[in-house]
Amino acid sequence: MSKQSNNPSTKSKVIIIFPYLGYENSSKCEWYFWWTVDKCREIDPKPIVMLPRSTVIRGNAASFVKDKRYNTLEVIQTWSVDTCQTWLAGWGHVLDNYPKIERIIQIPGDIDYIHEDTEFYDNLGSFIKITSSDIAIGDFRTGDKYSAKSMVDTYGTYPLLASWFPEISQGVRALPLNRPRSEFLNIKTSVLRDLLINNKNFAYEQTLNFLIKSWNYDKAKWKYNISVSALGTLSDEKSFRDYRGCIDQIERTERILSLLWREIREPKRKKSTSDKKFEEQYTAFSNDYDNLRSKSKGIMETARTTLRALLGV
């Protein structure tokens, strides 16, 4: 893990993702949200809060909108298909409207299950002030290996990434990073702009996409200075209802990995390449893809079977 500076002198903008389901029925989630706002004011006097329009329409943000502290924030209401697309809308807002900002920090605002100690709160305060890394990822442990977060990564993200991109999988382990789908990001604006403008955008699994796009495939190392900041322990409740959510996330992960593999590995024809040679290259590419798809299907089947057994579905 690289050394990290905690000097917040660099101009930074914070984006907090408002809970999709609101916090009307969760006093702890409400407390965490406003605690996060206050902590982020240490580096950004007026943090941005991304508020899904659907949350507002359902009435799940009623108390937030009526709160007198609402006007002390820059609230951006947006239509998004999921949380990751909300991230994209927030990043775009900063890039378009804050040209002098040097760093963007993204924090999820919907964490209910923080373990009862001060470790997470102390570490989050340090994380938002990091300025030395091109990309800093907030990493965390889970209190239960059978929680949804753990199961998605254990039976989906890790084996799928190792199958499609083994070199990147090893690079992630070497960082070391436990949560390649983390929602805690602290990134240089110039790096974010490069990742968004010069690469294909996705409405989901943004962090994993960034990691794959940040790998130098010729030199087998990271293009950017990536660091990992340990935050502490987060968890979520185990329930049979987690089954669909876990499968949805694993299928999204498989979709993005297979698409990125095709995009990165597809042969690029050179002027000097003959028709026959290019056909051979494309045949080899297609064969490799078919083999990886077969392995991927096996991983998905194993994940579904295992999750059903663990969740008692």
Secondary structure, 3 states (H helix, E strand, C coil): CCCCCCCCCCCEEEEEECCCCCCCCCHHHHHHHHHHHHHHCCCCCCCEEEEEHHHHHCCCCHHHHHCHHHHHCEEEEECCCCHHHHHHHHHHHHHHHCCCCCEEEEEECCCCCECCCCHHHHHHHHHCCCCCCCEEEEEEEECCCCCHHHHHHHHHHHHHHHHHCHHHHHHHHHCCCCCCCCCCEEEEHHHHHHHHHCCCCCCCCHHHHHHHHCEECCCCEECCCEEEEEEEEECCCCCCCHHHHHHHHHHHHHHHHHHHHHHHHCCCCCCCCCHHHHHHHHHHHHHHHHHHHHHHHHHHHHHHHHHHHHHCC
